[in-house]
Amino acid sequence: MPVDLKNQNPLAWDSPTLDADTKAMLDNLQPNILHAHVREHMSVLLVQFNDAAEGRAFLRNLASTRMKSARTHLQELRDFVVTGMEGTPYVGVGVSQAGYHALGHSDAEVSLFADETFRAGMKQRITLVSDPPVEEWEQEYRQEIHAVILIGDATPGTVDALREEILGELPASAQVLAKEIGLGLRNPAGEGIEHFGYVDGRSQPLFLKDDVDAEPATVWNPFFPLSNALLPDPLSPNPVQHHGSYLVFRKLEQNVRAFKQIEQDLANRLSLAGVDRERAGAMLVGRFRDGTPLTSKPKPSGGPVPNDFVYDGDDGTKCPFSAHIRKTNPRSFGREVLMARRGQTFGTRTDQPWDDSPPQDRPTGGVGLLFMAFNGSLVSQFEFTQHKWANNPKFQKPGTGLDPVIGQGPRDIQVSFPKVWGQPELSPPQDQVAQTVTMKGGEYFFAPSLAYLRGL
């Protein structure tokens, strides 16, 4: 019987009672979707195919010789915990709607992808999500992108060598439009951070029993059904058993200097002093730099950081409704919208992202996030989050303004912030903070099943 993607129980991937269709799904599913693969070092290749037969042969060979299944990845994780044995590198593939056409698929076949956003492509959806005009994107992204190839591992040498091998296997008819390099950032505690210096990657949807069991939960349920990330692969040999996921890829450049100046200016306007000055940045992000949720505490934890929280009872006097993580994950509702985020930071810098260096020591560009997220539906997940939540100045109440981190669009209303944590006294209305994250280009892809790729 078909895999129940809406099953309300975490998937026990190694259960001896697992049905045949679910086993086949795991054996033909790409890794990094249901559980994040190591992303300390990553190479991203954006490719254009100009000969259908040669493009198909390349992807068929790549899937047959370089790519492993989700089941193999999960077994490698289990082996690492038990024996310390390192796993193999990650190679992932996504194909755009234009890519499917370039590989020889007909309009009728591409129409089998029900998601209108995927069928249109990112360039045709910029108005809805308030992205910059295509002519303002980086040149490489203005072209028609057919496929993305992701290569990840714990060490740079392995990634570099594998990338060069894959590039050597590309047919002469194919063109590499862009190469991106991802490099994980970590603070002194070893936690993954983004370039503004805040712990990142928390509150991911968890699909597997192993992961759910390991996450403390009393008020926030970290489990999500497979439908948040998976759907049948319509062009696979057997969509009942073969699944894939819609992949959003966006290059987001961060102006760290401007953001850090905004933090200082907001702290000054609110007359925050001492350790309380850190609350200015936390009101923009929703967490302190160490990951402590603002709705739970008025200052960093100084120890283990809780993630088991909801916003019930917080009327915005602790964590503003506009704060990034409250805008994009309200927690008490909208669970079906959350995406499996698998992004990676890019760019190198001479300062330490987690310290208190002055804004003038921070980079103004050249660093940011290679945003990647797997979706069961682009329309009702990524685009909904960006359009209805992050860019909506009335979500969750009138006058909240845009998401101060990823929000795009007119900032034509003024907003207020709580002057004292948990108290109703608000600041006078003030202009919203300037945009410090710029979308430089991207595309919508489908990460097809291994069965599809190996059968090309």
C-alpha positions as CSV (number, residue, x, y, z in Angstrom):
1,M,0.0,0.0,0.0
2,P,1.2,3.6,-0.6
3,V,3.4,5.1,2.1
4,D,1.3,7.1,4.6
5,L,2.9,10.5,4.4
6,K,0.5,11.9,7.0
7,N,1.1,9.2,9.6
8,Q,1.1,10.8,13.0
9,N,3.9,8.6,14.4
10,P,7.6,9.1,13.8
11,L,9.2,6.8,11.3
12,A,11.2,4.0,12.8
13,W,13.3,3.5,9.8
14,D,15.0,0.3,11.1
15,S,11.9,-1.4,12.4
16,P,11.7,-5.1,11.5
17,T,8.0,-4.6,10.9
18,L,8.4,-1.8,8.3
19,D,6.3,-2.5,5.3
20,A,7.8,-3.1,1.9
21,D,6.7,0.2,0.3
22,T,8.3,2.2,3.1
23,K,11.5,0.2,2.8
24,A,11.5,0.9,-0.9
25,M,10.9,4.5,-0.3
26,L,14.0,4.8,2.0
27,D,16.1,2.8,-0.5
28,N,15.2,5.2,-3.2
29,L,15.1,8.5,-1.3
30,Q,18.0,10.9,-1.4
31,P,19.7,11.6,1.9
32,N,19.7,15.0,3.7
33,I,15.9,15.3,3.4
34,L,14.6,13.4,6.4
35,H,17.8,13.9,8.4
36,A,20.4,16.5,7.8
37,H,23.7,15.3,6.4
38,V,27.0,16.7,7.6
39,R,27.4,20.2,6.1
40,E,30.7,21.4,7.5
41,H,32.1,21.7,4.0
42,M,29.9,21.9,0.9
43,S,30.2,22.6,-2.8
44,V,27.2,23.6,-4.9
45,L,27.2,23.3,-8.7
46,L,24.5,24.9,-10.8
47,V,24.4,23.2,-14.2
48,Q,22.7,23.8,-17.5
49,F,22.3,20.8,-19.9
50,N,22.3,21.4,-23.7
51,D,21.9,17.9,-24.9
52,A,19.1,15.8,-23.4
53,A,20.7,12.4,-24.0
54,E,24.1,13.4,-22.5
55,G,22.4,15.1,-19.6
56,R,20.4,12.0,-18.8
57,A,23.5,9.8,-19.1
58,F,25.4,12.1,-16.7
59,L,22.7,12.0,-14.0
60,R,22.2,8.3,-14.4
61,N,25.9,7.7,-13.9
62,L,26.1,10.1,-11.0
63,A,23.2,8.4,-9.2
64,S,24.5,5.0,-9.8
65,T,28.1,5.6,-8.7
66,R,28.1,8.6,-6.4
67,M,24.8,8.8,-4.6
68,K,23.6,6.9,-1.6
69,S,20.1,6.3,-0.3
70,A,18.5,7.8,2.8
71,R,18.6,4.3,4.4
72,T,22.3,4.0,3.8
73,H,22.8,7.5,5.3
74,L,20.8,6.6,8.4
75,Q,22.7,3.3,8.8
76,E,26.0,5.3,8.6
77,L,24.8,7.6,11.4
78,R,24.0,4.6,13.5
79,D,27.4,3.0,12.8
80,F,29.1,6.3,13.7
81,V,27.4,6.4,17.1
82,V,28.2,2.7,17.8
83,T,31.7,2.4,16.4
84,G,32.9,5.9,15.5
85,M,33.3,4.9,11.8
86,E,33.0,7.9,9.5
87,G,30.3,7.9,6.8
88,T,30.7,8.5,3.1
89,P,30.3,11.9,1.4
90,Y,26.9,13.3,0.5
91,V,25.9,13.9,-3.1
92,G,22.5,15.3,-3.8
93,V,20.7,16.4,-7.0
94,G,17.8,18.7,-7.7
95,V,16.2,19.3,-11.1
96,S,14.3,22.4,-12.1
97,Q,11.2,22.5,-14.3
98,A,13.3,23.8,-17.1
99,G,15.8,21.0,-16.3
100,Y,13.1,18.4,-16.8
101,H,12.3,19.9,-20.2
102,A,16.0,20.0,-21.1
103,L,16.3,16.3,-20.2
104,G,13.6,15.5,-22.8
105,H,10.4,15.4,-20.7
106,S,7.3,16.7,-22.4
107,D,5.0,19.4,-21.1
108,A,2.5,16.7,-20.1
109,E,5.1,14.9,-18.0
110,V,6.2,18.1,-16.3
111,S,2.6,19.0,-15.6
112,L,2.4,15.9,-13.3
113,F,4.2,18.0,-10.7
114,A,1.2,19.5,-9.0
115,D,3.0,22.4,-7.5
116,E,2.3,25.6,-9.6
117,T,5.3,27.3,-8.0
118,F,7.7,24.6,-9.2
119,R,6.2,24.5,-12.7
120,A,6.7,28.3,-13.0
121,G,10.2,28.5,-11.6
122,M,11.6,31.1,-9.2
123,K,12.1,33.9,-11.7
124,Q,8.3,33.9,-12.4
125,R,7.4,34.1,-8.7
126,I,9.5,37.1,-7.6
127,T,6.5,39.5,-7.3
128,L,4.7,37.2,-4.8
129,V,7.6,36.9,-2.4
130,S,9.0,40.5,-3.1
131,D,12.3,39.2,-4.4
132,P,14.6,41.7,-6.3
133,P,14.1,41.9,-10.1
134,V,16.0,39.2,-11.9
135,E,18.3,41.8,-13.5
136,E,19.6,42.6,-10.0
137,W,20.5,39.0,-9.3
138,E,24.1,37.8,-9.7
139,Q,24.8,37.1,-13.4
140,E,25.1,33.3,-12.9
141,Y,21.6,33.1,-11.5
142,R,19.9,35.1,-14.3
143,Q,20.5,32.2,-16.7
144,E,18.3,29.1,-17.0
145,I,19.4,26.7,-14.4
146,H,18.6,23.0,-15.0
147,A,20.1,21.2,-12.0
148,V,21.9,21.7,-8.7
149,I,24.5,19.2,-7.5
150,L,25.2,19.3,-3.8
151,I,28.5,17.8,-2.4
152,G,29.1,17.7,1.3
153,D,31.4,16.1,3.8
154,A,33.3,16.8,7.1
155,T,36.6,17.6,5.5
156,P,37.3,20.1,2.6
157,G,39.8,17.8,0.8
158,T,37.1,15.1,0.3
159,V,34.6,17.6,-1.0
160,D,37.1,19.3,-3.3
161,A,38.3,16.0,-4.8
162,L,34.8,14.7,-5.3
163,R,33.7,18.0,-6.9
164,E,36.6,17.8,-9.4
165,E,35.7,14.2,-10.3
166,I,32.1,15.1,-10.9
167,L,33.1,18.1,-13.0
168,G,35.3,15.8,-15.0
169,E,32.4,13.6,-15.8
170,L,30.1,16.4,-17.0
171,P,29.6,16.2,-20.8
172,A,31.1,18.9,-23.0
173,S,27.6,20.0,-23.9
174,A,26.8,20.9,-20.3
175,Q,27.7,24.2,-18.7
176,V,28.5,25.0,-15.1
177,L,26.8,28.3,-14.4
178,A,28.0,28.8,-10.8
179,K,30.0,27.2,-8.1
180,E,29.3,28.0,-4.5
181,I,31.3,27.0,-1.5
182,G,29.7,26.5,1.9
183,L,31.7,26.5,5.1
184,G,30.0,25.8,8.5
185,L,30.4,28.5,11.2
186,R,30.5,27.5,14.8
187,N,30.7,29.5,18.0
188,P,33.2,28.5,20.8
189,A,30.6,26.1,22.2
190,G,30.6,24.2,18.9
191,E,27.1,25.2,17.9
192,G,26.3,26.1,14.4
193,I,25.7,29.9,13.8
194,E,24.9,32.2,10.9
195,H,26.9,35.3,10.0
196,F,25.0,37.7,12.3
197,G,26.4,35.5,15.1
198,Y,23.2,33.7,16.3
199,V,22.8,30.0,16.8
200,D,21.0,28.7,13.8
201,G,19.2,25.5,12.7
202,R,17.0,25.0,15.8
203,S,13.5,23.8,15.8
204,Q,13.8,21.7,12.7
205,P,10.9,19.4,11.8
206,L,11.8,15.9,13.0
207,F,10.5,12.9,11.1
208,L,12.4,9.9,12.5
209,K,11.8,8.1,15.8
210,D,15.5,8.3,16.7
211,D,15.5,12.1,16.4
212,V,12.2,12.7,18.2
213,D,13.1,10.4,21.1
214,A,16.4,12.4,21.5
215,E,14.6,15.8,21.7
216,P,13.2,16.9,25.1
217,A,9.6,17.9,24.6
218,T,6.9,18.8,27.1
219,V,5.1,21.8,25.4
220,W,6.7,21.8,21.9
221,N,6.2,18.7,19.8
222,P,9.2,18.4,17.4
223,F,7.6,15.6,15.4
224,F,6.3,16.3,11.9
225,P,4.7,13.9,9.4
226,L,6.6,12.9,6.3
227,S,4.3,15.1,4.2
228,N,6.1,18.2,5.4
229,A,9.0,17.1,3.2
230,L,8.0,14.2,0.9
231,L,5.7,13.5,-2.0
232,P,5.5,10.8,-4.6
233,D,8.0,11.3,-7.5
234,P,5.6,11.6,-10.4
235,L,8.2,10.6,-13.1
236,S,9.6,7.7,-11.2
237,P,9.1,4.0,-12.2
238,N,6.7,3.5,-9.2
239,P,5.4,6.7,-7.4
240,V,3.9,4.5,-4.7
241,Q,7.4,3.5,-3.6
242,H,9.6,6.3,-5.0
243,H,9.5,9.7,-3.4
244,G,11.2,13.1,-3.7
245,S,11.0,16.6,-2.3
246,Y,10.8,20.2,-3.6
247,L,14.1,22.0,-2.9
248,V,14.3,25.8,-2.5
249,F,17.8,27.1,-3.2
250,R,18.5,30.8,-2.5
251,K,21.7,32.7,-2.1
252,L,21.2,35.3,0.6
253,E,23.9,37.9,1.2
254,Q,24.2,39.4,4.7
255,N,25.3,42.9,5.5
256,V,26.7,42.1,9.0
257,R,28.0,45.6,9.6
258,A,24.6,47.2,9.1
259,F,22.8,44.6,11.2
260,K,25.2,45.1,14.1
261,Q,24.8,48.9,13.9
262,I,21.0,48.4,13.9
263,E,21.4,46.3,17.1
264,Q,23.4,49.1,18.8
265,D,21.0,51.8,17.6
266,L,18.0,50.0,18.9
267,A,19.6,49.4,22.2
268,N,20.4,53.1,22.5
269,R,16.8,54.1,21.5
270,L,15.4,51.8,24.1
271,S,18.0,53.0,26.7
272,L,19.1,49.5,27.3
273,A,22.2,49.1,29.5
274,G,24.7,46.4,30.5
275,V,23.7,42.9,29.7
276,D,20.2,44.1,28.8
277,R,21.7,45.6,25.6
278,E,21.8,42.1,24.1
279,R,18.1,42.1,24.2
280,A,18.0,44.5,21.3
281,G,19.3,41.9,18.8
282,A,17.3,39.2,20.4
283,M,14.1,41.2,19.7
284,L,15.0,41.2,16.0
285,V,15.9,37.5,15.9
286,G,13.8,36.0,18.7
287,R,16.7,34.4,20.4
288,F,19.9,35.6,22.0
289,R,23.1,34.7,20.3
290,D,23.5,31.5,22.3
291,G,20.1,30.4,21.2
292,T,18.1,31.2,24.3
293,P,14.6,32.0,23.3
294,L,13.6,35.5,24.2
295,T,10.0,34.4,25.2
296,S,11.5,32.2,27.9
297,K,14.3,34.4,29.4
298,P,15.3,38.1,29.5
299,K,19.0,37.3,29.0
300,P,21.2,34.5,27.7
301,S,21.0,31.2,29.6
302,G,24.7,30.9,30.4
303,G,24.3,27.1,30.2
304,P,22.1,24.5,28.4
305,V,19.8,26.3,26.0
306,P,16.1,25.3,26.1
307,N,14.2,24.8,22.9
308,D,11.1,23.3,24.3
309,F,8.9,26.4,24.3
310,V,5.8,28.0,22.7
311,Y,4.6,31.6,22.6
312,D,1.3,31.0,24.5
313,G,0.9,33.7,27.1
314,D,3.5,36.0,25.5
315,D,1.6,39.0,24.2
316,G,4.6,40.4,22.5
317,T,6.1,42.1,25.6
318,K,8.8,39.4,25.9
319,C,9.4,38.4,22.3
320,P,7.9,40.8,19.7
321,F,5.5,39.3,17.1
322,S,7.9,40.6,14.4
323,A,10.9,38.6,15.7
324,H,12.3,36.4,13.0
325,I,11.8,33.0,14.6
326,R,8.3,34.0,15.8
327,K,7.3,35.2,12.3
328,T,8.6,32.0,10.6
329,N,7.6,29.5,13.3
330,P,4.7,30.6,15.5
331,R,4.7,27.1,17.1
332,S,1.2,27.0,18.4
333,F,-0.2,26.9,14.8
334,G,0.9,26.5,11.2
335,R,3.0,23.4,11.8
336,E,2.1,22.1,8.3
337,V,4.1,25.1,6.9
338,L,7.5,24.3,8.5
339,M,10.3,23.2,6.1
340,A,13.3,21.0,6.6
341,R,16.0,23.6,6.4
342,R,19.4,22.4,5.3
343,G,21.2,25.6,4.5
344,Q,24.9,26.4,4.7
345,T,26.8,29.6,5.3
346,F,29.2,31.0,2.7
347,G,32.1,33.5,2.7
348,T,35.1,34.0,4.9
349,R,35.8,36.8,7.3
350,T,38.7,38.1,9.5
351,D,36.6,38.9,12.6
352,Q,34.9,36.4,15.0
353,P,31.1,36.4,14.3
354,W,30.2,35.6,17.9
355,D,32.1,38.4,19.7
356,D,31.4,42.0,20.6
357,S,33.6,43.7,18.0
358,P,32.3,47.1,16.8
359,P,30.1,47.3,13.7
360,Q,32.9,48.9,11.6
361,D,35.0,45.7,12.0
362,R,32.2,43.6,10.4
363,P,31.8,42.7,6.7
364,T,29.3,44.6,4.5
365,G,28.9,41.7,2.0
366,G,30.5,38.7,0.5
367,V,29.1,36.5,3.3
368,G,25.7,35.0,3.9
369,L,23.6,31.9,3.7
370,L,23.0,29.4,0.9
371,F,19.4,28.8,2.0
372,M,18.2,25.3,1.2
373,A,14.9,23.8,2.4
374,F,13.0,20.7,1.5
375,N,9.2,21.0,1.1
376,G,6.2,18.8,0.4
377,S,4.7,21.9,-1.2
378,L,6.4,25.1,-2.3
379,V,3.1,26.9,-2.5
380,S,1.9,26.1,1.0
381,Q,5.3,26.0,2.7
382,F,8.2,28.2,1.4
383,E,6.1,30.8,-0.5
384,F,3.4,30.9,2.2
385,T,6.1,31.5,4.9
386,Q,7.8,34.3,2.9
387,H,4.6,36.0,1.6
388,K,2.0,35.5,4.4
389,W,4.3,35.6,7.4
390,A,7.8,37.1,6.9
391,N,6.6,39.9,4.4
392,N,3.3,40.5,6.0
393,P,3.3,43.6,8.3
394,K,-0.1,42.5,9.9
395,F,1.0,39.0,10.9
396,Q,0.3,38.1,13.7
397,K,-1.3,41.4,14.6
398,P,-1.6,44.8,12.8
399,G,1.5,47.0,13.1
400,T,4.1,44.2,13.7
401,G,6.0,45.1,10.5
402,L,8.2,42.8,8.4
403,D,10.5,40.1,9.6
404,P,13.6,42.1,10.4
405,V,15.9,39.4,9.2
406,I,14.4,38.0,6.0
407,G,11.5,40.2,5.4
408,Q,11.3,41.9,1.9
409,G,9.0,44.6,0.8
410,P,7.9,48.2,1.8
411,R,8.7,49.2,5.3
412,D,6.1,52.0,5.4
413,I,4.6,51.5,8.9
414,Q,6.3,52.3,12.2
415,V,6.7,49.7,14.9
416,S,7.3,49.6,18.7
417,F,9.4,47.4,21.0
418,P,9.0,46.5,24.7
419,K,11.3,48.7,26.7
420,V,11.4,46.3,29.6
421,W,11.1,42.5,29.2
422,G,7.7,41.2,30.1
423,Q,6.3,44.7,30.8
424,P,3.6,46.5,28.7
425,E,5.5,49.7,28.3
426,L,6.4,50.1,24.6
427,S,8.8,52.4,22.9
428,P,7.4,55.3,20.7
429,P,6.7,54.1,17.2
430,Q,9.8,54.1,15.1
431,D,10.9,53.2,11.5
432,Q,11.4,49.5,10.9
433,V,15.0,48.4,10.6
434,A,16.5,48.5,7.2
435,Q,16.9,45.3,5.1
436,T,20.2,43.7,5.7
437,V,19.7,40.4,3.9
438,T,19.7,40.5,0.1
439,M,18.5,37.7,-2.2
440,K,21.2,37.3,-4.9
441,G,19.6,34.5,-7.0
442,G,18.2,31.0,-6.7
443,E,15.8,28.4,-8.2
444,Y,13.2,25.9,-7.3
445,F,14.2,22.2,-7.8
446,F,12.7,18.8,-7.2
447,A,15.0,16.3,-5.5
448,P,13.9,13.2,-7.4
449,S,14.1,9.6,-6.3
450,L,17.2,7.5,-7.0
451,A,15.0,5.2,-9.0
452,Y,14.1,8.0,-11.4
453,L,17.8,9.1,-11.7
454,R,19.1,5.6,-12.2
455,G,16.5,4.9,-14.8
456,L,17.2,7.9,-17.0
